[in-house]
Amino acid sequence: MKLTFTPAATERLQKFLGDDVKMVLDFDDGVGPFSDEANCTLALSFNLLFVNKDADLSEFGAKIDSNLGEIYAKPYSTDQMDEEMTIDVNEKYLRYSLAGRGGELDPALGIKKVA
């Protein structure tokens, strides 16, 4: 599996990256340390998290290659994704999206820095 950040998304997310940070693509299903509550609708909800490199990521056993480095995910969440995914940003509305060949998986991808 490969996730590509567009140039626009890369530019906006650079401020979150560093040697002391790991990226997590968290499926917001109410499970795990970063998921507050599950989404009660049939819509899928993901958050791209920037966490401390020492954070316990034992629930995030899937690793996704990206042009910004390795991304951790819940293994079962990758079942929702295509082999090639993209994260883009709408510059006008500053809204991020997660999409694959089959279309948008999450048109309002959350971006969070977790201390």
C-alpha positions, 0 to 999 in steps of 0.5 A, spaced: 500 500 500 502 506 498 499 513 500 501 519 496 501 527 499 500 532 494 505 538 493 499 542 496 498 537 502 506 536 503 507 544 504 501 545 509 503 539 513 511 540 513 510 544 520 508 537 523 514 533 521 520 532 524 525 526 527 521 526 534 514 525 530 511 519 527 504 519 523 498 515 524 492 514 520 487 513 525 480 510 523 476 513 528 472 507 530 472 508 538 478 503 538 485 505 541 488 511 544 487 517 539 479 515 538 474 519 542 468 516 539 466 512 534 462 515 528 455 513 528 453 514 521 455 510 515 460 515 513 468 513 514 472 518 518 479 518 519 484 522 522 492 524 520 495 524 527 502 527 528 504 523 535 511 523 539 516 518 536 515 514 543 507 513 543 505 506 544 502 504 537 501 497 538 494 497 536 497 500 529 500 494 526 499 496 519 505 500 516 503 504 510 509 507 505 508 514 503 512 520 500 513 523 507 515 517 511 512 511 514 505 511 516 502 507 522 494 504 521 490 499 525 490 493 520 483 492 519 482 499 517 486 498 511 481 494 508 477 500 506 483 503 502 485 502 495 492 500 494 494 507 492 491 513 496 492 520 496 492 526 501 490 532 498 488 539 501 483 544 498 486 550 499 480 555 498 477 551 504 483 548 508 480 541 508 484 535 507 481 529 503 483 522 503 482 518 496 483 512 492 482 510 485 475 508 487 473 516 489 474 519 496 474 515 502 474 521 507 472 528 504 474 531 511 480 528 513 482 530 520 489 533 522 491 533 529 498 534 533 498 529 539 503 531 544 
